[in-house]
């Protein structure tokens, strides 16, 4: 997908906790940009757990994991630490400007609270142990994942339901080096 000049400007404005911007990072190596739901959401916590388990495998492909969240950095780091992502690179976006810029929409009632999400929410929160928390950001904001190389979006996963669970490794097929 071709990036517009405004896309490039937006990625340049996305300054991570380490001082780098997303555009610069994507020019050095592929970036898996993971837009999270709010930290009180059980599905956000599930995503953090999934990435913690897959992080080494993702990074072995040469890809850098970068999170985007709606909280301040101090609160975010508490959650990253809880899921053994202590040194996570992340961008704070409490106004959801970058979510909007990447085309991530506000969920409707079915996407957020439909039967499928309720059933999966019970499993993830109670059986898998991710629990429920208070709202810590825009509770209607939907998440998504983008693989960016050289400022270009090469692959994406846009959640249709808040309970969707991306296959992070298959998203990286776009960046596989020829054998």
NUMARNU-98313 format. One record per residue (C-alpha): residue in one letter; x, y, z. Coordinates in steps of 0.1 Angstrom, whole numbers. Layout:
residues N
+----+-------+-------+-------+
: aa :     x :     y :     z :
+----+-------+-------+-------+
:  A :     X :     Y :     Z :
...
+----+-------+-------+-------+
end
This chain:
residues 179
+----+-------+-------+-------+
: aa :     x :     y :     z :
+----+-------+-------+-------+
:  X :     0 :     0 :     0 :
:  X :    15 :    34 :   -10 :
:  X :    19 :    58 :    18 :
:  X :     8 :    94 :    13 :
:  X :    28 :   124 :    25 :
:  X :     4 :   128 :    54 :
:  X :     9 :    91 :    64 :
:  X :    47 :    97 :    64 :
:  X :    42 :   129 :    85 :
:  X :    20 :   110 :   110 :
:  X :    45 :    82 :   114 :
:  X :    72 :   108 :   119 :
:  X :    51 :   124 :   147 :
:  X :    46 :    90 :   164 :
:  X :    73 :    94 :   190 :
:  X :    79 :    63 :   211 :
:  X :    90 :    61 :   247 :
:  X :   126 :    57 :   236 :
:  X :   126 :    89 :   215 :
:  X :   125 :    73 :   181 :
:  X :    96 :    78 :   157 :
:  X :    78 :    50 :   138 :
:  X :    89 :    62 :   104 :
:  X :   126 :    60 :   114 :
:  X :   122 :    26 :   129 :
:  X :   104 :    13 :    98 :
:  X :   133 :    25 :    77 :
:  X :   157 :     4 :    97 :
:  X :   137 :   -28 :   100 :
:  X :   101 :   -40 :    96 :
:  X :    78 :   -27 :   124 :
:  X :    48 :   -46 :   137 :
:  X :    27 :   -17 :   150 :
:  X :     1 :   -30 :   174 :
:  X :   -28 :    -7 :   183 :
:  X :   -42 :   -19 :   216 :
:  X :   -76 :   -15 :   232 :
:  X :   -76 :     2 :   266 :
:  X :   -56 :   -16 :   293 :
:  X :   -88 :   -24 :   313 :
:  X :  -100 :   -45 :   284 :
:  X :   -95 :   -83 :   288 :
:  X :   -88 :   -86 :   251 :
:  X :   -60 :   -60 :   254 :
:  X :   -45 :   -81 :   281 :
:  X :   -49 :  -112 :   260 :
:  X :   -30 :   -94 :   232 :
:  X :    -2 :   -85 :   255 :
:  X :     1 :  -121 :   267 :
:  X :     1 :  -133 :   231 :
:  X :    28 :  -109 :   221 :
:  X :    49 :  -118 :   251 :
:  X :    48 :  -154 :   241 :
:  X :    55 :  -147 :   204 :
:  X :    79 :  -117 :   208 :
:  X :   111 :  -137 :   204 :
:  X :    98 :  -155 :   173 :
:  X :    87 :  -121 :   158 :
:  X :   120 :  -104 :   165 :
:  X :   139 :  -134 :   151 :
:  X :   124 :  -123 :   117 :
:  X :   141 :   -90 :   121 :
:  X :   108 :   -72 :   130 :
:  X :   105 :   -47 :   158 :
:  X :    73 :   -48 :   179 :
:  X :    59 :   -13 :   187 :
:  X :    27 :    -8 :   207 :
:  X :     3 :    21 :   205 :
:  X :   -19 :    27 :   235 :
:  X :   -44 :    53 :   249 :
:  X :   -27 :    57 :   283 :
:  X :     2 :    77 :   297 :
:  X :    35 :    60 :   295 :
:  X :    38 :    53 :   333 :
:  X :     5 :    33 :   333 :
:  X :    14 :    15 :   301 :
:  X :    47 :     4 :   315 :
:  X :    29 :   -12 :   345 :
:  X :     9 :   -33 :   321 :
:  X :    39 :   -41 :   299 :
:  X :    59 :   -52 :   330 :
:  X :    30 :   -73 :   342 :
:  X :    31 :   -92 :   309 :
:  X :    69 :   -95 :   308 :
:  X :    73 :   -69 :   281 :
:  X :    95 :   -47 :   303 :
:  X :   115 :   -31 :   275 :
:  X :    85 :   -26 :   252 :
:  X :    87 :     2 :   226 :
:  X :    54 :    21 :   227 :
:  X :    36 :    52 :   216 :
:  X :    11 :    70 :   239 :
:  X :   -20 :    82 :   220 :
:  X :   -47 :    93 :   245 :
:  X :   -66 :   113 :   219 :
:  X :   -66 :    83 :   195 :
:  X :   -52 :   105 :   167 :
:  X :   -30 :    77 :   154 :
:  X :   -58 :    52 :   157 :
:  X :   -79 :    74 :   135 :
:  X :   -50 :    81 :   111 :
:  X :   -46 :    44 :   105 :
:  X :   -83 :    40 :    98 :
:  X :   -92 :    23 :   131 :
:  X :  -128 :    30 :   139 :
:  X :  -150 :    32 :   170 :
:  X :  -168 :    -1 :   176 :
:  X :  -205 :    -5 :   175 :
:  X :  -224 :   -25 :   202 :
:  X :  -223 :   -58 :   183 :
:  X :  -185 :   -55 :   178 :
:  X :  -179 :   -46 :   214 :
:  X :  -206 :   -64 :   234 :
:  X :  -221 :   -90 :   210 :
:  X :  -227 :  -126 :   221 :
:  X :  -194 :  -138 :   205 :
:  X :  -174 :  -112 :   224 :
:  X :  -192 :  -119 :   257 :
:  X :  -185 :  -157 :   254 :
:  X :  -149 :  -151 :   245 :
:  X :  -146 :  -124 :   272 :
:  X :  -157 :  -148 :   299 :
:  X :  -132 :  -174 :   288 :
:  X :  -103 :  -149 :   285 :
:  X :  -110 :  -130 :   317 :
:  X :  -120 :  -159 :   340 :
:  X :  -106 :  -191 :   326 :
:  X :   -74 :  -176 :   311 :
:  X :   -69 :  -153 :   340 :
:  X :   -67 :  -119 :   323 :
:  X :   -95 :  -104 :   344 :
:  X :  -116 :   -73 :   339 :
:  X :  -105 :   -38 :   346 :
:  X :  -119 :    -3 :   345 :
:  X :  -120 :    17 :   314 :
:  X :   -85 :    33 :   308 :
:  X :   -91 :    51 :   275 :
:  X :  -117 :    51 :   248 :
:  X :  -138 :    19 :   254 :
:  X :  -152 :    21 :   219 :
:  X :  -119 :    23 :   201 :
:  X :  -112 :    -8 :   180 :
:  X :   -76 :   -22 :   178 :
:  X :   -55 :   -33 :   148 :
:  X :   -21 :   -44 :   137 :
:  X :     0 :   -31 :   109 :
:  X :    33 :   -43 :    94 :
:  X :    53 :   -13 :    81 :
:  X :    85 :   -14 :    61 :
:  X :   102 :    18 :    49 :
:  X :    71 :    39 :    58 :
:  X :    48 :    16 :    38 :
:  X :    20 :    -5 :    52 :
:  X :    27 :   -40 :    39 :
:  X :     1 :   -60 :    58 :
:  X :   -27 :   -52 :    83 :
:  X :   -52 :   -69 :   106 :
:  X :   -82 :   -47 :   114 :
:  X :  -104 :   -62 :   141 :
:  X :  -140 :   -67 :   132 :
:  X :  -149 :   -77 :   168 :
:  X :  -131 :   -66 :   200 :
:  X :  -125 :  -103 :   207 :
:  X :  -107 :  -110 :   174 :
:  X :   -72 :  -126 :   178 :
:  X :   -47 :  -119 :   150 :
:  X :   -22 :  -145 :   138 :
:  X :     8 :  -123 :   143 :
:  X :    33 :  -146 :   126 :
:  X :    12 :  -149 :    94 :
:  X :    12 :  -111 :    92 :
:  X :    49 :  -112 :    87 :
:  X :    47 :  -133 :    56 :
:  X :    48 :  -100 :    36 :
:  X :    84 :   -95 :    49 :
:  X :    98 :  -129 :    44 :
:  X :   132 :  -129 :    28 :
:  X :   137 :  -152 :    -2 :
:  X :   156 :  -184 :     6 :
+----+-------+-------+-------+
end
